[in-house]
């Protein structure tokens, strides 16, 4: 398990092993999520890269009666 230290400017350095494992490159955007006492960094993807990711999805479902209004 890698540990980091928070600087006086509240900055941290992502350890090299973690950056390599996650293939994080300089300039990439990461979203910061906070859950109670836990912090997670999640890579964000540009919307352009999401094009076509739902291709082949079966959209032919029947709505329940109370959702039709």
Secondary structure as UniProt FT lines:
FT   TURN            8..9
FT   HELIX           16..22
FT   TURN            26..27
FT   STRAND          30..35
FT   TURN            36..37
FT   STRAND          38..43
FT   HELIX           47..50
FT   TURN            51..56
FT   HELIX           65..67
//
